[in-house]
Amino acid sequence: MNEDEKWMALALEQAKKAEEHGEVPVGAVLVKNGLLVAKAHNQPISTNDPTAHAEIQLLRIAGKKLANYRLTNTSLYVTLEHVQCVLERWYMLELSVLSMELMIPKQEYVDHSQI
């Protein structure tokens, strides 16, 4: 298993954690210099916070841990393609590498707009 596969596997573990808690299964991992900076998963349903997506949670954790709002020379691994506003934030934060993998859950998709 190469480094990218290693970090993507950890992001997939986070996605599974989200799914176990009734969330849309998305996980994210941030790496700097080959070391884990932060990991997160979707939590908007359980926290009643529409901004609690995996990538946003990751930004919050990483910023605090690195004591910096810029995440230069970091690599993001996420299990689903980002929404436009998240991509714009990553550009502003000078992210070095962006890796993503589409994870299609085996369970039926739930349309939360009808709830």
C-alpha positions as CSV (number, residue, x, y, z in Angstrom):
1,M,0.0,0.0,0.0
2,N,1.5,3.4,-1.0
3,E,1.1,6.6,1.0
4,D,-1.9,7.9,-1.0
5,E,-3.7,4.6,-0.5
6,K,-2.8,4.6,3.2
7,W,-4.3,8.1,3.8
8,M,-7.4,7.3,1.6
9,A,-8.0,4.2,3.6
10,L,-8.1,6.4,6.8
11,A,-10.5,8.8,5.0
12,L,-12.7,5.8,4.1
13,E,-12.7,4.8,7.8
14,Q,-14.0,8.2,8.7
15,A,-16.7,7.9,6.0
16,K,-17.8,4.6,7.6
17,K,-17.9,6.3,11.0
18,A,-20.2,9.0,9.5
19,E,-22.5,6.3,8.0
20,E,-22.7,4.4,11.3
21,H,-24.0,7.6,12.9
22,G,-26.7,8.1,10.2
23,E,-24.7,10.7,8.3
24,V,-23.9,10.9,4.6
25,P,-20.7,8.8,4.4
26,V,-18.0,11.3,3.7
27,G,-14.6,11.3,5.4
28,A,-11.5,13.5,5.1
29,V,-7.9,13.4,6.2
30,L,-5.3,16.1,6.2
31,V,-1.6,15.2,6.0
32,K,1.6,17.4,6.3
33,N,5.1,16.0,5.8
34,G,3.8,12.5,5.9
35,L,2.1,12.9,9.3
36,L,-1.6,13.0,10.1
37,V,-2.7,16.5,11.0
38,A,-6.5,15.9,11.3
39,K,-9.3,13.6,10.4
40,A,-13.0,14.2,10.3
41,H,-16.3,12.9,9.0
42,N,-19.7,14.4,8.1
43,Q,-21.7,15.5,11.1
44,P,-24.4,18.0,10.0
45,I,-27.4,15.8,10.9
46,S,-26.2,14.7,14.4
47,T,-25.0,18.3,15.3
48,N,-27.9,20.1,13.6
49,D,-25.2,22.2,11.9
50,P,-25.5,22.7,8.1
51,T,-21.7,23.5,7.9
52,A,-20.5,20.4,9.7
53,H,-19.3,18.7,6.5
54,A,-16.2,16.5,6.7
55,E,-14.0,19.1,5.0
56,I,-15.2,22.0,7.1
57,Q,-14.7,20.0,10.3
58,L,-11.2,19.2,9.0
59,L,-10.4,22.9,8.5
60,R,-11.5,23.7,12.0
61,I,-9.4,20.9,13.6
62,A,-6.3,21.5,11.5
63,G,-6.3,25.3,12.0
64,K,-6.4,24.8,15.8
65,K,-3.8,22.0,15.8
66,L,-1.4,23.9,13.5
67,A,-2.2,27.3,15.2
68,N,-2.5,28.8,11.7
69,Y,-5.4,29.6,9.4
70,R,-3.2,28.7,6.4
71,L,-2.7,25.0,5.7
72,T,0.3,25.3,3.4
73,N,2.1,22.2,2.2
74,T,-0.7,19.9,3.3
75,S,-2.5,17.1,1.4
76,L,-6.2,16.5,1.6
77,Y,-7.7,13.1,1.1
78,V,-11.5,13.0,0.9
79,T,-14.0,10.3,-0.1
80,L,-16.3,12.5,-2.2
81,E,-15.9,15.4,-4.6
82,H,-16.1,18.8,-2.9
83,V,-18.7,21.4,-3.3
84,Q,-17.5,24.7,-5.0
85,C,-17.3,26.8,-1.8
86,V,-15.1,24.2,-0.2
87,L,-12.7,24.1,-3.2
88,E,-12.5,27.9,-3.0
89,R,-11.4,27.7,0.7
90,W,-8.8,25.2,-0.1
91,Y,-7.3,27.4,-2.8
92,M,-7.2,30.3,-0.4
93,L,-5.5,28.1,2.2
94,E,-2.7,27.2,-0.2
95,L,-3.4,23.4,-0.1
96,S,-0.7,21.5,-1.9
97,V,-2.4,18.2,-2.9
98,L,-6.0,17.3,-3.3
99,S,-7.0,13.6,-3.6
100,M,-10.5,12.3,-3.7
101,E,-12.3,9.1,-4.2
102,L,-16.0,8.6,-4.9
103,M,-17.4,6.2,-2.4
104,I,-20.8,4.9,-3.3
105,P,-22.6,3.4,-0.3
106,K,-24.4,0.1,-0.7
107,Q,-27.5,1.5,1.1
108,E,-30.2,3.4,-0.7
109,Y,-29.7,7.2,-0.9
110,V,-32.0,9.1,1.4
111,D,-33.4,12.4,0.0
112,H,-33.1,14.6,3.1
113,S,-35.0,17.5,1.4
114,Q,-38.2,15.5,1.9
115,I,-37.8,15.1,5.6
